[in-house]
Amino acid sequence: MLVGRSSTEILYVMRTGYAWRYLPVGFPPWQTVYSHFQRWNRRGVTERILTELREQVRLAHDRHSAAPAGDHRFPVGAGRGHRAS
């Protein structure tokens, strides 16, 4: 799924949170990378990447891959503001 040089740069920005205009020296012009990102977004590629990463994290933590991401601060059956006994 990740083909071409721009995938590295797109993932770099997604991981670091840097602005497109501050890509490191040696990367293609930011406009080129951003254009590829926009194309990925329209095609749903970025969402598929994030979905796959979420599933890998769940599996790494022995959670079922189909389990919804939720608030894990409270044990099942314990309401907010109440401690589980």
N, C-alpha and C positions, 0 to 999 in steps of 0.2 A: 504494500500500500504506500509506503514512503519511498518515492522514487525521485531522484534528482537532487541537486545540491541545495535547492531552496528549503527542502524539508529540514535540514540541519539548522538553518537560520530561523525558520518558523518555530521549531521546537525550542531553540535557544531563547527567543523572545517570550514564548509561553512559560518556560521554566523560570526565567530570571525576572520577568515583569518589566524589563527594560523597554523604553520607548523605541519605536521602529527607527527613528532618526539616529539612535545611539548604537547601532550595530557595530561590532568591533571592526578594525581595519582587516581587510582580507575577505570580508563578506561582500556579496554583491550590493549594489546600491539599495538603500532601504525601500525605495519605490518598487523595485522589482520583487523584493521579498514580500512586501505588503500586498502587492498585486496577486501573488501566488496564494497568500493567506486568504485574501478575499474570495478567490476561486475555491479554495478548500472549504471555506465557510458556507458558500452557496451550495456546494455539493454535499454538505453534511460530513465532510472528512474530519473536521476538528471535533465534532460531537462524537463520532465513532472512536476517535483516539481517546477522548476523555472517558467514554463508556468502558473501553477496554482497560484503561488504567484503573478505574474504580473496581472493576471485576478482579483484576490482579491483586489489588490491595485487600479486597474482601477475602479472596482465597488464601492470601498470605497470613491472614488473621483467623483462618479456619471458620469463616462465615460462608453461608450459602451464597452463591453468585447471584441468585434471584432475590435475595433479601433486600428490602428497600433501605436506603441510607436514612437513618433517623437520628434522633437524639438519644445517645447511649449513656447519658449521665445518670439516668434513673433506671433501676432494675424493672423488669417486666412486672406489672401489677402494682407498682408503687406510683402513686400520683405525685404530681409536683407539690412540693412543700411538705410531703409526708415521707418519713423514713421507712424503708423496708425493715420488717422485723426479722 
